[in-house]
Amino acid sequence: MAGYVLGIDQSTQGTKALLFDENGTLLFREDLLHRQIVNDKGWVEHDPEEIYQNVVQVAKNLLGKSGIDKAGIRTLGISNQRETAVAWDRATGRPLSIAIVWQCARASGICEAIKEQDDLIRDCTGLPLSPYFSAAKFAWILQNVDAARECARREELCCGTIDSWLIYKLTKGKVFKTDYSNASRTQLFDIRKLTWNSELCELFGIPMSALAEVCDSDSYFAETDLDGYLKAPIPICGVLGDSHGALFGQGCHEPGMVKATYGTGTSIMLNVGEEYIRSRHGLAASLAWKIGGKVNYVLEGNINYTGAVISWMKDDMHLIASPQEAEEQACRANPADEAVLVPGFTGLSAPWWKDDARAVLAGMSRLTGKAEVIKAGLESIAYQIVDVLQAMTQDYGKSIVELRVDGGATRNGYLMQFQSDLLCAAVCVAENEELSGIGAAYLAGITAGIYDKREIFSRQSFTRFENQMDEKVRVRRLRLWRKAVEMVLNEVP
């Protein structure tokens, strides 16, 4: 039976609604931004109610624009920003605090207090102890919000990531669920036993009753009528964290395939198959998904500031008027300039994990000007990704010959060519940049019987970048980058 698939991609900066036809063709897209709430301490927050209202509104905008019969929508897939922590009252559905965004490091003290348990945490969850993940954020809420503690006492507390918050709201409080990909990023989930870990919950002070039911990524999660907008409810049949959605949407379904999503930050993910591999080089091990009753594991490196560097250059430094201008300026810059930006604005994440790091602009000369600084900002994105991929190669034991990429920054030809040059490997840019939402929507469509998996992924197309950089130049550029990183790592706060 033919029909349409609706995809919701709830990301850090905003929410996208995507409409696909029975062949998996993206027909329409609509976007809504939400507020980025940053205080003088550098805490990063979102309003969860605003996010939910935007999800409903952007879907309405999309379907209104499309002109299709709403009765033709067969299923909904959701991809979401991960690690962002929401706490709400199960009885009323009201948030108990503002959502703490994945970028926010306010829970550093909580991690510092239990740092001797790092090996236990890493062995169980695959994740290095860090305020980046949800567990420490939930703990911070419980330690600092009286209403959250009262809800916990009454066993009415819900601690969830954005996917479970949306499922709860979209079902009018009837369903509190998450999927394996999102659960594996909380730092409370045993990724080998595939269950919430009571010892870790006790360590972080989080009641297990506050955590969502964990379901396969291709489950029949629930039904929603989009707050009454649809005449009849539709099933939510695919849920994936945004990076996992991009991995699935890129067609990286086999071991050895790797992708990078260039968003506000960047997730680099390597599918390692059905066997868990613990990283020895500063990466995280997570679940890619559980689909068809089987899990796939990944090695992953997360970078805080990639696309956010472009936003910083535009909104804070006023070096560019638009993201598109960054490419123009970089191409205009002196190619021999060796200025290097290490964007440790809120610490360095994988593979370094230095929460108190600060940004550095190194190697400037008298001839370094605006264009050269912009070039350094763009190049910092590629350098960070190379560091993660080299750590992956060490853990996995095999070299990477192709990197599949998606996200807004992949439209920047200068950055994509520079990425290929540094890697000395092919960089393949997906024709559609919204791979997180596409992955979740395709999964929902496959689950609902609308799509054939092999057929739909056979239609993928890519723009390919190949290395053009002289080896001596590459070696020197990487040496200068690592020298600058060492300055950041060795800095005493």
C-alpha positions in Angstrom: 0.0 0.0 0.0 1.4 3.4 -1.0 1.7 6.3 1.3 3.9 9.0 2.7 6.5 8.9 5.5 6.9 11.8 7.9 10.3 12.4 9.4 11.1 14.6 12.4 14.7 15.6 13.0 15.0 17.4 16.3 18.5 18.8 16.4 20.5 21.2 18.6 19.7 24.3 16.6 16.2 23.6 15.5 13.6 21.1 14.3 13.1 19.8 10.7 10.1 18.1 9.3 10.7 16.0 6.2 8.1 14.4 3.9 8.9 11.3 1.8 7.0 9.6 -0.9 6.6 5.8 -1.4 9.9 5.7 -3.2 11.8 7.4 -0.4 12.1 10.7 -2.4 12.3 13.8 -0.2 9.4 16.0 -1.3 9.3 18.8 1.2 11.2 20.2 4.2 10.3 22.7 6.8 12.4 24.1 9.6 11.9 26.0 12.9 14.7 27.3 15.1 14.5 27.3 18.9 16.3 29.5 21.4 19.9 28.8 22.4 19.9 29.8 26.1 23.5 30.5 27.3 24.2 32.3 30.6 27.3 34.1 31.8 28.6 30.8 33.2 28.6 29.3 29.8 25.7 26.9 30.6 23.8 25.8 27.5 20.1 25.2 27.8 16.9 24.6 25.7 13.2 25.0 26.6 11.7 21.5 26.3 8.2 22.9 25.9 9.4 25.1 23.1 11.0 22.1 21.4 7.8 20.1 21.6 5.6 22.9 20.3 8.1 23.4 17.4 7.9 19.7 16.5 4.1 19.9 16.2 4.1 23.3 14.4 6.8 22.4 11.9 4.9 19.2 11.0 1.8 21.3 10.5 3.7 23.8 8.3 5.2 21.0 6.2 1.9 19.2 5.6 0.1 22.5 4.9 2.8 23.5 2.4 2.7 20.1 0.7 -1.0 20.1 0.0 -1.2 16.3 0.3 -4.1 14.6 2.0 -3.0 14.1 5.6 -4.7 10.7 5.6 -1.9 9.5 3.3 0.7 9.8 6.1 1.5 6.2 7.1 4.2 6.4 9.7 6.5 8.8 11.6 10.3 8.4 12.2 12.1 10.5 14.8 15.8 11.4 15.1 17.0 13.6 17.9 19.9 15.5 19.5 21.4 13.1 22.0 22.6 13.4 25.6 20.5 16.6 26.2 18.7 15.9 29.5 15.1 16.6 30.3 13.4 16.0 33.6 9.6 16.2 34.0 6.7 15.2 36.2 5.2 12.0 35.0 1.7 13.0 36.3 1.5 16.5 34.8 3.9 16.2 31.9 5.5 19.5 32.9 9.3 20.0 32.8 10.9 20.4 36.2 13.8 22.4 34.8 15.2 23.7 31.6 16.8 21.1 29.4 20.5 20.8 29.8 22.1 20.6 26.4 24.8 18.0 25.5 27.3 20.9 25.1 26.9 22.0 28.7 29.7 21.0 31.1 28.0 22.3 34.3 28.1 18.7 35.8 31.9 18.5 35.7 32.0 18.5 39.5 29.7 15.5 39.7 32.1 13.6 37.4 35.1 14.8 39.3 33.6 13.4 42.5 33.3 9.9 41.1 36.3 9.8 38.8 37.8 6.8 40.6 34.8 4.8 39.0 35.8 5.7 35.5 37.0 2.2 34.6 33.7 0.7 35.9 31.7 3.2 33.9 33.7 2.8 30.7 33.6 -1.0 30.9 29.8 -1.1 31.4 28.7 1.7 29.1 31.6 2.0 26.6 31.7 5.7 27.4 34.5 7.7 29.2 33.2 9.5 32.3 32.2 13.0 31.2 29.6 15.7 31.8 28.9 15.4 28.1 26.6 12.5 28.7 23.1 12.5 30.2 23.8 10.7 33.5 25.7 13.6 35.1 23.2 16.1 33.8 20.3 14.1 35.4 22.3 14.0 38.6 22.8 17.8 38.5 19.1 18.3 38.1 18.3 16.1 41.1 20.9 17.8 43.2 19.8 21.3 42.3 16.1 21.3 41.6 13.8 20.7 44.6 10.8 19.8 42.4 12.8 17.0 40.8 13.7 15.5 44.1 10.1 15.7 45.2 9.0 13.9 42.0 11.6 11.2 42.6 10.3 10.7 46.1 6.8 10.1 44.7 8.2 7.9 41.9 6.7 10.3 39.4 10.0 11.6 38.0 10.9 11.1 34.3 14.5 11.5 33.2 14.8 11.3 29.5 16.6 12.3 26.4 14.8 14.4 23.7 13.4 11.3 22.0 11.6 10.0 25.1 10.4 13.5 25.9 8.8 13.8 22.4 7.3 10.4 22.5 5.8 11.2 25.9 4.3 14.5 24.7 3.2 13.2 21.3 1.2 10.4 23.0 -0.3 12.8 25.6 1.7 11.2 28.4 0.7 7.6 27.7 4.1 6.3 26.6 7.6 6.7 28.1 10.0 4.9 25.8 13.5 5.3 24.3 15.4 3.2 21.8 18.7 1.4 22.2 20.8 4.0 20.4 19.7 6.8 22.7 19.9 4.7 25.8 23.5 3.8 25.0 24.4 7.5 25.2 23.1 8.2 28.7 26.0 6.6 30.6 23.5 4.5 32.6 23.0 1.6 30.1 25.0 -1.6 30.0 25.7 -2.0 26.3 26.6 -5.7 26.5 23.8 -6.8 28.8 21.4 -4.4 27.0 19.8 -3.1 30.2 19.8 -0.2 32.6 22.5 -0.7 35.2 21.4 -0.4 38.8 24.9 0.1 40.1 25.5 3.1 37.8 22.1 4.6 38.6 23.0 4.4 42.3 26.4 5.9 41.6 24.8 8.9 39.9 21.9 9.1 42.3 19.2 8.5 39.7 16.2 6.2 40.5 15.7 3.5 37.9 12.0 4.2 38.1 12.8 7.5 36.4 14.2 5.9 33.2 12.3 5.1 30.0 11.4 1.6 28.7 14.1 0.7 26.1 12.8 -0.6 22.8 14.3 -1.8 19.5 15.0 1.1 17.2 12.4 -0.3 14.7 9.7 -0.9 17.3 6.1 0.1 17.1 6.7 2.8 19.8 3.2 4.3 19.9 0.6 6.3 17.9 0.3 10.0 17.6 -2.2 12.4 16.0 0.3 15.4 16.3 -1.7 17.1 19.1 -5.0 16.6 17.2 -3.8 17.8 13.8 -4.3 14.5 12.1 -7.7 13.0 11.8 -6.4 9.5 12.7 -3.3 8.6 14.6 -0.2 7.2 12.9 2.4 4.9 14.3 5.9 6.0 15.4 7.9 3.1 13.8 11.5 4.4 13.9 13.6 6.2 16.5 17.3 6.9 16.4 19.7 9.3 17.9 20.7 11.8 15.2 24.2 10.4 14.6 22.8 6.8 14.5 20.1 8.0 12.1 22.8 9.5 9.8 24.8 6.2 10.0 21.7 4.3 8.9 20.7 6.9 6.3 24.2 6.8 4.8 23.8 3.1 4.2 26.6 2.3 6.6 25.1 -1.0 7.6 28.2 -3.2 7.3 31.3 -3.4 9.6 34.1 -1.0 8.5 31.8 1.7 7.1 32.2 5.1 8.7 30.4 8.4 8.5 30.8 11.9 9.9 27.8 14.2 10.5 28.8 17.9 10.3 26.3 19.6 12.6 26.7 22.0 15.5 29.2 19.4 16.6 30.3 16.3 14.7 29.8 12.7 15.4 32.2 10.3 13.6 30.8 6.8 13.7 32.4 3.5 12.6 30.2 0.4 12.4 32.1 -2.4 14.0 29.4 -5.1 13.7 27.8 -7.3 16.3 30.8 -7.6 18.6 31.6 -4.9 21.2 35.0 -3.2 20.9 36.3 -1.2 23.8 38.3 1.9 22.7 41.8 2.3 24.0 42.3 5.6 22.3 39.8 8.1 23.7 36.7 7.1 21.8 33.3 6.0 22.9 31.8 2.6 22.2 28.0 2.7 21.7 25.1 0.9 20.1 24.4 1.8 16.6 20.9 0.5 16.9 18.9 -2.7 17.6 17.1 -3.5 14.4 15.5 -6.8 13.4 16.3 -8.1 16.9 20.0 -7.6 16.4 22.4 -5.0 17.8 25.2 -3.3 15.9 28.0 -1.6 17.8 30.0 1.5 16.9 33.1 3.3 17.8 32.3 7.0 18.0 34.2 10.2 18.5 32.2 13.3 19.3 33.5 16.9 18.8 31.8 19.8 20.4 32.7 22.6 18.0 32.6 22.0 14.3 29.6 23.8 12.6 29.5 25.8 15.8 32.9 27.3 14.8 31.2 28.8 11.7 28.4 30.1 13.9 31.0 31.6 16.3 32.7 33.4 13.3 29.4 34.7 12.1 27.4 35.6 15.3 30.1 36.4 17.8 33.1 37.5 15.9 31.2 39.0 12.9 33.9 37.8 10.5 31.3 36.5 8.0 27.7 37.5 7.3 26.6 34.0 6.3 28.0 30.4 6.4 28.4 30.5 2.6 30.9 33.4 3.0 33.3 31.2 4.9 34.1 29.2 1.8 34.6 32.4 -0.2 37.0 33.9 2.4 38.9 30.6 2.8 39.5 30.4 -0.9 40.7 34.0 -0.9 43.1 33.5 2.0 46.8 33.1 1.6 47.3 29.3 1.3 50.7 29.5 2.8 49.4 31.1 6.1 49.9 28.7 9.0 47.5 30.1 11.6 45.7 27.3 13.5 42.6 27.5 15.6 41.9 24.9 18.3 38.3 25.6 19.2 38.3 24.4 22.8 35.5 26.9 23.7 33.9 24.5 26.2 36.7 22.0 26.5 38.0 19.4 24.1 36.1 16.1 23.6 37.2 13.0 21.7 39.9 11.8 21.6 41.4 14.2 24.2 38.6 14.6 26.8 39.9 17.8 28.5 36.8 19.5 29.9 38.7 22.6 31.1 40.5 23.3 27.8 40.3 26.7 26.3 40.5 27.8 22.7 43.8 28.9 21.1 44.6 30.7 17.8 48.3 29.9 17.2 50.9 30.4 14.5 49.8 33.9 13.3 52.1 36.1 11.4 51.9 39.8 10.6 50.2 38.9 7.3 47.5 36.8 9.0 44.2 38.7 8.4 40.5 38.2 8.4 40.4 35.7 5.6 43.2 33.6 7.1 41.5 33.4 10.5 38.3 32.3 8.7 40.4 29.7 6.9 41.8 28.5 10.2 38.3 28.2 11.6 37.1 26.0 8.7 40.3 23.9 8.8 39.9 23.3 12.6 36.8 21.2 11.7 38.8 18.9 9.4 41.7 18.6 11.8 39.5 17.5 14.7 37.9 14.8 12.5 41.2 13.5 11.4 42.3 13.1 15.1 39.2 11.0 15.8 39.6 8.8 12.6 43.2 8.1 13.5 42.1 6.9 16.9 39.4 4.7 15.3 42.0 3.2 13.0 44.1 2.3 16.0 41.1 0.7 17.9 39.7 -1.1 14.9 42.9 -2.3 13.4 42.0 -1.4 9.8 42.5 1.7 7.8 39.7 3.8 6.5 39.5 4.4 2.8 36.2 6.2 2.5 34.4 8.6 4.7 30.7 9.3 4.1 29.6 12.7 5.2 26.5 14.7 5.7 25.2 17.9 7.4 25.2 21.6 6.5 28.9 22.1 6.4 29.3 19.5 3.6 28.1 22.2 1.2 31.5 23.9 1.8 33.7 22.7 -1.0 36.8 24.1 0.5 36.2 22.2 3.8 35.4 18.9 2.0 38.5 19.1 -0.2 40.7 19.9 2.8 39.1 17.0 4.7 40.0 14.6 1.9 43.5 16.0 1.7 44.2 15.6 5.4 42.8 12.1 5.4 44.5 11.0 2.2 41.2 9.2 1.6 37.9 9.7 -0.3 35.3 11.9 1.2 31.8 11.1 -0.2 29.1 13.8 0.3 25.6 12.5 0.3 23.3 14.1 -2.2 20.8 14.8 0.6 22.3 16.5 3.6 19.6 15.7 6.1 20.7 12.1 6.7 19.7 12.0 10.4 16.1 12.6 9.6 16.3 10.5 6.4 17.7 7.5 8.4 14.9 7.6 11.0 12.2 8.1 8.3 13.6 5.3 6.1 13.7 3.0 9.2 10.1 3.9 10.0 9.1 3.3 6.3 10.9 -0.1 6.2 9.3 -1.1 9.5 5.8 -0.1 8.3 6.3 -2.1 5.1 6.4 1.0 2.8 10.0 0.6 1.7 12.3 -2.3 0.7 15.6 -1.7 2.4 17.9 -3.0 -0.4 15.9 -1.1 -3.0 15.8 2.2 -1.3 19.5 2.4 -0.4 20.5 1.4 -3.9 19.3 4.8 -5.1 21.9 6.7 -3.0 24.3 9.1 -4.8 27.4 11.0 -3.6 29.8 13.7 -4.7 33.3 12.4 -4.2 36.4 14.4 -3.2 39.8 12.8 -3.6 43.2 13.8 -2.1 45.1 16.5 -3.9 47.6 17.6 -1.3 51.3 17.0 -1.5 52.5 14.5 1.2 55.1 17.0 2.6 52.5 19.7 3.0 50.1 17.3 4.7 52.7 16.2 7.2 53.6 19.8 8.0 50.0 20.9 8.4 49.2 18.0 10.8 52.4 18.7 12.8 51.4 22.4 13.3 47.9 21.3 14.3 49.2 18.8 16.9 51.6 21.4 18.3 48.7 23.7 18.8 46.6 21.0 20.5 49.5 20.2 22.8 49.5 23.9 23.9 45.8 23.5 24.8 46.3 20.2 26.6 49.2 21.4 28.6 47.7 24.7 29.6 47.0 25.1 33.3 43.6 26.7 34.0 
